[in-house]
Amino acid sequence: MAGPSKRAGERTRSVHGPSPAMGPLSTPLVFSATFAFPSLEAMNAEQQKGPDSAYYQRVGNPTVAACERRLADLEGAERSLLFSSGVAATAAIFLSYLASGDRVAAMRECYGGTLQQLEYGREHFGWRLTLLSAGDPGGWERAIEPGTKIVHVESPTNPVLRVIDLRRAAALAHARGALLTVDGTFGPPVVQKPLALGADLVMHSATKYLGGHSDLLAGVVSGSQPLMEPLAKARRTFGATLDPMSAWHLERGLKTLPLRMDAIHRNAMSLAQRLEAHPAIERVSYPGLASHPQHALAREQMQGFGGVVAVVVRGGGDGARTFIEALRVFSHAPSLGGVESLASLPAYTSHVYMTASERAAAGIDDGMVRLAVGVEDEADLWADLEHALSKVRVGVA
Ligand SMILES: *Cc1c(COP(=O)(O)O)cnc(C)c1O
């Protein structure tokens, strides 16, 4: 371990946490909804500690808090808070910082569940929504009205992997008096650090890369202590706390986050390059490719490019279906970020709620297949893709 004067590297801190503890190497799993005290004073003192307390589980739990400290350390944040899902994490941000009638600007390319929350807020609380286009960042300056409370962006975006210039977005938001909040699910802490680029809060669906094994549902928000204070209140008020069992599994997953992201990135990069050269593929979207419109920006603000590769298969929706149903190593399933490779059809699943013209404007063709690359042997993944693509070519001919 590095001495006190030198901050340990990311792999070391992923394994050991911010401050290596004596005693058990694995965080004790505390299953206790409530805690006992020798006096009222002792109970009140514990109660004051909020999310770091062992007082009542909806407020704080030691297993959950240990995982939060590890996350905050990896994110470069003063404080992280865990929620029962990614959408619960996003909801806590909006409920904490939008009063009734307030304006929020969000990218129309944001996660569907995020847009549904903003729509819910419009109906129930009179929130006013400005939609920003990821493809037209030049228009944001005009679009974001003074008095806007939150500018909420996602980078890279799902499924076409647009990269948002987070430094510029932060400057724009701050010039309007707004907070910049970032959904960084597609780029977890070892890949990008939005807070270091000027974001005020960053959230992740920890269900994806952070957990990494497709076996738990969780969300996390990180930021400065003062900005996180209202989120702790929203969490205990609405009750979307993460349970200790999931927090323990999540913390175990974090120990291999850098290793997994390395393996995933190497596989995704190699497959994206091979797919780009394949005759049955019309187009590949991956920030690591020189052909990606924001490749230079991605290189500047990311370390590695994540594991999602979007391809457009020749033969439209039929070609994409033929392809995905012929895959054997990639599983046909929603979600991403696990050790196993998954494939999905955005036009028919995550983005089926859009009209065909909205999908076309967003660059989501019927023939698009979203590949969420895992850590398997690259040779096996490529053989699987090549075999499935050979079926498409037969279909086209
Ligand atoms: C999955 C996902 C969410 C929602 O997270 P859940 O854990 O499913 O609630 C939010 N944003 C992005 C980008 C996601 O991929």
The ligand as a MOL file (V3000), in Angstrom:
LIG
                    3D

  0  0  0     0  0            999 V3000
M  V30 BEGIN CTAB
M  V30 COUNTS 15 15 0 0 0
M  V30 BEGIN ATOM
M  V30 1 C -30.6220 1.2860 -16.4200 0
M  V30 2 C -30.4530 2.7640 -16.4840 0
M  V30 3 C -31.1060 3.6200 -15.5770 0
M  V30 4 C -32.0990 3.1200 -14.5600 0
M  V30 5 O -31.5060 2.3200 -13.5980 0
M  V30 6 P -32.2740 1.1370 -12.8210 0
M  V30 7 O -31.2020 0.5980 -11.9460 0
M  V30 8 O -32.7830 0.1830 -13.8520 0
M  V30 9 O -33.3970 1.7750 -12.0680 0
M  V30 10 C -30.8530 4.9780 -15.6700 0
M  V30 11 N -30.0160 5.4810 -16.6040 0
M  V30 12 C -29.3930 4.6950 -17.4930 0
M  V30 13 C -28.4900 5.3070 -18.5030 0
M  V30 14 C -29.5870 3.3150 -17.4680 0
M  V30 15 O -28.9690 2.5400 -18.3730 0
M  V30 END ATOM
M  V30 BEGIN BOND
M  V30 1 1 1 2
M  V30 2 1 2 3
M  V30 3 2 2 14
M  V30 4 1 3 4
M  V30 5 2 3 10
M  V30 6 1 4 5
M  V30 7 1 5 6
M  V30 8 2 6 7
M  V30 9 1 6 8
M  V30 10 1 6 9
M  V30 11 1 10 11
M  V30 12 2 11 12
M  V30 13 1 12 13
M  V30 14 1 12 14
M  V30 15 1 14 15
M  V30 END BOND
M  V30 END CTAB
M  END
